Amino acid sequence: MDKYPFYILLHPFDGYNELKCNKKWSVKVSVAILVLWFAVRIFKRQYMAFPFNPNHPDDLNIFLVLATTIGIFILWVISNWAICTLMDGEGTPKEIWVSSAYALLPYIIITAFATIISRFMTLEIAIFLHYLQNLGVLWSVLLMFSAMHTIHQYKINVTLITMGLTIVGMLIVTFLGSLIFSLFQQVFIFIYTIYNEIALRL
Amino acid sequence: MVKLTKAIITISIIVSLLSVQILVYAESSYPGYVYDSWDKVVPSPNGYLPCDYITGKEIGIGDFKEPQDLYVDRHKNELYIADSGNNRIVVVNSDFKVINVFEKFILDDRELALNNPKGIFVTKEGNIYIADQGNGRVVVADKLGTVLKIIEKPESDIIPDGFVYSPEKVAVDSHGIIYVQAYGVYQGLISFNYDGKFLGYFGSNRVELSFSQIRDLFWRKFFSKKQKEAMLRYVPVEYSNVYIGEDNFKYVTVRHSPNSLNEIKKLNNLGINILRAGSNVSSNKYGNSINYGDGLGVWIGRNKVDTVFVDINVDSEGFISVLDATRGRVFQYDQESNLLFIFGGKGSQLGTFKSPVALETFNNEILVLDSEKANITRFSVTSFGEMVRDAIKLYNDGLYEQALGPWREVIKRNSNYELACTGIGKALYNKATKENYKEAMKYFRLANNKKGYSDAFRQYSIEVVRDKFGIFATGILVIWLIIILFKYRNKYFMLLKPLTGGHKNG
């Protein structure tokens, strides 16, 4: 088992530097991490203890979870690569993919742990659970930040700007996607109506 | 042998035929349902079923014509019907026999006629207050038909110019102050003192924030004056009816609530709404506001179709019933705003309405007045309804253990009833044993009550640890010993080596 992602957890900047210079990436491990991320999201949604779970267990929509995990990840990588190419970054798509995946690891571990221990907690100590979950998210964000900084060799403020622009890019892609979708819908309705008209007249 | 088989077959056929029961039961003309805490519709047995209807012709005074209001004088057990189209007030007793019909009232030797009396209220002294909409006044008469007072349009600086006074409903509290709900008035109820002097507006609504309002606020910054004037004005919502009971609180219904919340208010003397979500609602989705009636409204085309309450009534046990004119349904709540039952509908069968306008409680029955059908439908409580009401009364008084029996009966008939699950959960929680805590946890989970579940879980886990403390302590000790042994295993082997080594070599 590749111990490398765990090294990154506690030594972000060194770890990502090694990744870039010594090419210590492993696409298989990153895909495994992504699958784990998807699984942990569903795990948290369904198995989080009752006092802390605002979701109705019957309302699980796997496709929605898939879209909000893997879908958003792919969107992030594409958008990041596009923005960083414009901003003279040095990262290749493979590096961006692998380093972003490695950054998700603390969130996965902490969320899984939090879901399990929530079964033994009462509402009075809920604040600790929220603290733990926020810690997981924050840690992942910090790792992502250090990944961007190292991979593209940016200065700190440029990294922040780039990350912001990446999110804007994701929104633009989503907007354009829904625009194309509804335009295609109109084309389809048009063709279908014409077909119906002709078919009924014959 | 054959004879025995034949005998057995015959007997079993006879027994099975005898055990077939022919069930005859009345299907109600509306589905029974309630809302659960996820705001999902959940089927439920009916709490009230229609038993009869009364028309004017039946009681011998000719058909009603577009009647608009009902009032029950609880002291004398008499029902007053405002037969607006015929400009008369009909009084019947509890057997629905006519006691009196007021066609004209006498004022100083002259006759006074009503024009579309839309609202009616009777005080304990027997004085009748009528909202005479067509003539723009409130007429006060005694039980003999003599006019005591006429309250005309209010005059004051705070009344806007060009105000058309169109009183629709009237109510009087125990101090003699008269509250009038008038059409188009959005500042609240108009209140007069006993002499007919205008006292002010009562219970002004706060403007409820809605998305369209925020959006318009944003666009206002860019529009010219003319365009701004053409935009929709957001004013505090107007009331549609008012009821004052023995407790002197003013129960009002709101005609249109833009965010579909707080459509019923219970106002105290300061005009503040004191209806709050009960304590068993652990996570209140809308902050302190409650969504009464059917859902949050649906959009059909460009119109929002939502619950519009037109009448409200509180029975002698404190249960609040409201009538929704959009879909013709009656919703019954308790004082903690827990939804108990929903019944009624739109249609032509018994139990459904074409145009419901008023609601009253008379002799433990609920009466609904339909102005188009010109009849009064009587609803009586079912056994399920009785059970729920008994259980809720005990529960709201804090007598959780006594309520346990009734709640279990309710659950037998409707396992979807979340209130019953919370009731049972709380009762079991009070009986402090390990099994009861575990069962309480199960019921709280069914009731979607997170606070209750968490409390029961805490007590249960304390009990479990207490019981199994011996095992826990021993287990931890053993694990600790193993870890110590593992850590220092080399040192122990070194210690043991001379013994074994010596033995082997020797």
Chai-1 contact restraints between the chains, C-beta under 6 A:
chainA,res_idxA,chainB,res_idxB,connection_type,confidence,min_distance_angstrom,max_distance_angstrom,comment,restraint_id
A,F50,B,R445,contact,1.0,0.0,6.0,A-B,restraint_1
A,F50,B,Y453,contact,1.0,0.0,6.0,A-B,restraint_2
A,P51,B,K450,contact,1.0,0.0,6.0,A-B,restraint_3
A,P51,B,Y453,contact,1.0,0.0,6.0,A-B,restraint_4
A,P51,B,S454,contact,1.0,0.0,6.0,A-B,restraint_5
A,H56,B,W38,contact,1.0,0.0,6.0,A-B,restraint_6
A,T122,B,S454,contact,1.0,0.0,6.0,A-B,restraint_7
A,T122,B,F457,contact,1.0,0.0,6.0,A-B,restraint_8
A,T122,B,R458,contact,1.0,0.0,6.0,A-B,restraint_9
A,L123,B,S454,contact,1.0,0.0,6.0,A-B,restraint_10
